[in-house]
């Protein structure tokens, strides 16, 4: 019965495409797409970050690349691919937009000095810029459509784009009831945004990346396929 579910899925249409990639070749494209289809033969949940990491490492090695996952808990890169360190992200929120990227937890901001002084945002931004030194490239696997017609895309966020936050416009939300006060870094400015850094002062104290324009990024590949209606 379980094998039958996979066979039923593989009988349905699928379209895998390389758009512009120096990483995804024909074998990686097919093997990764088949892993997605097998997963969704048994699950209606989008690919999680841990599955993305494991499957990407596996299909790259199957195709002759050299890929190795980092040690669990590593604060920098998630995987090394052909000698380059890479950070992997996923996005699967139900309000996902095709033209803008959101990373709900890019990094933890820790317990450093952060209160209601707008200058605290300078130190938080410096922490973000230091974090970027921990890897060479950044990829995000995005779930744009869900069952029964799934659509995934692999997007590379240029590290050079994120580094421009060094000159972004910092604004602390002084009217917020949160403490520490949350804040934004608008890049390059509030009136002309390519993306935002959001310094979330909630319980997790995390950094989000919001409203990042996908047309500033590189679309590597797409996978679309259907699964049987139960």
QUIHURA-V807268 format. One record per residue. RES is the residue in one letter. OMEGA is omega as a letter, one per 20 degrees, with the letter a starting at -180 (NA if undefined). BURIAL is b if it has 9 or more other C-alpha atoms within 8 Angstrom, else e. D_FIRST is the distance of its C-alpha to the first C-alpha in whole Angstrom. Layout:
BEGIN
res=RES omega=OMEGA burial=BURIAL d_first=D_FIRST
res=RES omega=OMEGA burial=BURIAL d_first=D_FIRST
END
This chain:
BEGIN
res=X omega=a burial=e d_first=0
res=X omega=r burial=e d_first=4
res=X omega=r burial=e d_first=5
res=X omega=r burial=e d_first=5
res=X omega=r burial=b d_first=6
res=X omega=r burial=b d_first=9
res=X omega=r burial=e d_first=10
res=X omega=r burial=b d_first=10
res=X omega=a burial=b d_first=13
res=X omega=r burial=e d_first=14
res=X omega=a burial=e d_first=15
res=X omega=a burial=b d_first=17
res=X omega=r burial=e d_first=21
res=X omega=r burial=e d_first=22
res=X omega=r burial=e d_first=26
res=X omega=a burial=b d_first=27
res=X omega=r burial=e d_first=30
res=X omega=a burial=b d_first=33
res=X omega=r burial=e d_first=36
res=X omega=a burial=e d_first=38
res=X omega=r burial=b d_first=37
res=X omega=a burial=e d_first=39
res=X omega=a burial=e d_first=36
res=X omega=r burial=b d_first=33
res=X omega=a burial=b d_first=33
res=X omega=a burial=e d_first=30
res=X omega=r burial=e d_first=28
res=X omega=r burial=b d_first=28
res=X omega=a burial=b d_first=27
res=X omega=a burial=b d_first=24
res=X omega=r burial=b d_first=23
res=X omega=r burial=b d_first=23
res=X omega=r burial=b d_first=22
res=X omega=r burial=e d_first=19
res=X omega=r burial=b d_first=18
res=X omega=a burial=b d_first=19
res=X omega=r burial=b d_first=16
res=X omega=r burial=b d_first=14
res=X omega=a burial=b d_first=15
res=X omega=r burial=b d_first=15
res=X omega=a burial=b d_first=11
res=X omega=a burial=e d_first=11
res=X omega=r burial=e d_first=15
res=X omega=r burial=e d_first=18
res=X omega=r burial=e d_first=20
res=X omega=r burial=e d_first=22
res=X omega=r burial=e d_first=23
res=X omega=a burial=e d_first=25
res=X omega=a burial=b d_first=28
res=X omega=r burial=e d_first=27
res=X omega=r burial=e d_first=23
res=X omega=a burial=b d_first=26
res=X omega=a burial=b d_first=28
res=X omega=a burial=b d_first=26
res=X omega=r burial=b d_first=24
res=X omega=r burial=b d_first=27
res=X omega=a burial=b d_first=29
res=X omega=a burial=b d_first=26
res=X omega=r burial=b d_first=26
res=X omega=r burial=b d_first=30
res=X omega=r burial=b d_first=30
res=X omega=a burial=e d_first=28
res=X omega=r burial=e d_first=30
res=X omega=r burial=e d_first=33
res=X omega=r burial=b d_first=34
res=X omega=a burial=b d_first=36
res=X omega=r burial=b d_first=34
res=X omega=r burial=e d_first=34
res=X omega=r burial=b d_first=33
res=X omega=r burial=b d_first=36
res=X omega=r burial=e d_first=36
res=X omega=r burial=e d_first=35
res=X omega=r burial=e d_first=37
res=X omega=a burial=e d_first=39
res=X omega=r burial=e d_first=42
res=X omega=a burial=e d_first=42
res=X omega=r burial=b d_first=39
res=X omega=a burial=b d_first=36
res=X omega=r burial=b d_first=35
res=X omega=a burial=b d_first=38
res=X omega=r burial=b d_first=37
res=X omega=r burial=e d_first=39
res=X omega=r burial=e d_first=42
res=X omega=r burial=b d_first=42
res=X omega=a burial=b d_first=41
res=X omega=r burial=b d_first=38
res=X omega=a burial=b d_first=37
res=X omega=r burial=b d_first=34
res=X omega=r burial=b d_first=33
res=X omega=r burial=b d_first=31
res=X omega=a burial=b d_first=31
res=X omega=r burial=b d_first=29
res=X omega=a burial=e d_first=31
res=X omega=r burial=e d_first=31
res=X omega=a burial=e d_first=34
res=X omega=r burial=b d_first=34
res=X omega=a burial=e d_first=36
res=X omega=a burial=e d_first=36
res=X omega=a burial=e d_first=40
res=X omega=a burial=b d_first=40
res=X omega=r burial=b d_first=38
res=X omega=r burial=b d_first=38
res=X omega=a burial=b d_first=38
res=X omega=r burial=e d_first=38
res=X omega=r burial=b d_first=38
res=X omega=r burial=b d_first=40
res=X omega=r burial=e d_first=42
res=X omega=a burial=b d_first=43
res=X omega=r burial=b d_first=47
res=X omega=a burial=e d_first=48
res=X omega=r burial=e d_first=51
res=X omega=a burial=e d_first=54
res=X omega=a burial=e d_first=57
res=X omega=a burial=b d_first=55
res=X omega=a burial=e d_first=57
res=X omega=r burial=b d_first=59
res=X omega=a burial=e d_first=61
res=X omega=r burial=e d_first=60
res=X omega=r burial=e d_first=61
res=X omega=a burial=b d_first=58
res=X omega=r burial=b d_first=56
res=X omega=r burial=b d_first=57
res=X omega=r burial=e d_first=56
res=X omega=r burial=b d_first=53
res=X omega=r burial=b d_first=53
res=X omega=r burial=b d_first=54
res=X omega=r burial=b d_first=51
res=X omega=a burial=b d_first=49
res=X omega=r burial=b d_first=51
res=X omega=a burial=e d_first=51
res=X omega=a burial=e d_first=47
res=X omega=r burial=b d_first=47
res=X omega=a burial=e d_first=48
res=X omega=a burial=b d_first=45
res=X omega=a burial=b d_first=43
res=X omega=a burial=b d_first=44
res=X omega=a burial=b d_first=41
res=X omega=r burial=b d_first=39
res=X omega=r burial=b d_first=36
res=X omega=r burial=b d_first=34
res=X omega=a burial=b d_first=30
res=X omega=r burial=b d_first=30
res=X omega=a burial=b d_first=27
res=X omega=r burial=b d_first=29
res=X omega=a burial=e d_first=27
res=X omega=a burial=b d_first=23
res=X omega=j burial=e d_first=20
res=X omega=a burial=e d_first=19
res=X omega=a burial=b d_first=22
res=X omega=r burial=b d_first=22
res=X omega=r burial=b d_first=26
res=X omega=r burial=b d_first=27
res=X omega=r burial=b d_first=30
res=X omega=a burial=b d_first=32
res=X omega=r burial=b d_first=35
res=X omega=r burial=b d_first=38
res=X omega=a burial=b d_first=41
res=X omega=r burial=b d_first=44
res=X omega=r burial=b d_first=46
res=X omega=r burial=e d_first=49
res=X omega=a burial=b d_first=48
res=X omega=r burial=e d_first=47
res=X omega=r burial=b d_first=51
res=X omega=r burial=b d_first=53
res=X omega=r burial=b d_first=52
res=X omega=a burial=e d_first=55
res=X omega=a burial=e d_first=57
res=X omega=a burial=b d_first=55
res=X omega=a burial=b d_first=57
res=X omega=r burial=b d_first=56
res=X omega=r burial=b d_first=57
res=X omega=a burial=b d_first=56
res=X omega=a burial=b d_first=55
res=X omega=a burial=e d_first=58
res=X omega=a burial=e d_first=58
res=X omega=r burial=e d_first=54
res=X omega=r burial=e d_first=54
res=X omega=r burial=e d_first=52
res=X omega=j burial=b d_first=54
res=X omega=a burial=b d_first=53
res=X omega=r burial=b d_first=54
res=X omega=a burial=b d_first=51
res=X omega=a burial=b d_first=52
res=X omega=r burial=b d_first=51
res=X omega=a burial=b d_first=52
res=X omega=a burial=b d_first=52
res=X omega=i burial=b d_first=52
res=X omega=r burial=b d_first=55
res=X omega=a burial=b d_first=56
res=X omega=a burial=e d_first=55
res=X omega=a burial=e d_first=56
res=X omega=a burial=e d_first=55
res=X omega=r burial=b d_first=51
res=X omega=r burial=b d_first=49
res=X omega=r burial=b d_first=47
res=X omega=r burial=b d_first=48
res=X omega=r burial=b d_first=47
res=X omega=r burial=b d_first=47
res=X omega=a burial=b d_first=48
res=X omega=a burial=b d_first=46
res=X omega=r burial=b d_first=49
res=X omega=a burial=b d_first=46
res=X omega=a burial=e d_first=45
res=X omega=a burial=e d_first=43
res=X omega=a burial=b d_first=46
res=X omega=r burial=b d_first=44
res=X omega=r burial=b d_first=44
res=X omega=r burial=b d_first=42
res=X omega=a burial=b d_first=43
res=X omega=r burial=b d_first=43
res=X omega=r burial=b d_first=43
res=X omega=a burial=b d_first=43
res=X omega=a burial=b d_first=44
res=X omega=a burial=b d_first=41
res=X omega=r burial=e d_first=43
res=X omega=a burial=b d_first=45
res=X omega=a burial=b d_first=42
res=X omega=r burial=b d_first=40
res=X omega=a burial=b d_first=37
res=X omega=a burial=b d_first=35
res=X omega=r burial=b d_first=32
res=X omega=r burial=b d_first=29
res=X omega=r burial=b d_first=26
res=X omega=a burial=b d_first=24
res=X omega=r burial=b d_first=21
res=X omega=r burial=b d_first=19
res=X omega=a burial=b d_first=15
res=X omega=r burial=e d_first=14
res=X omega=a burial=e d_first=16
res=X omega=NA burial=e d_first=14
END
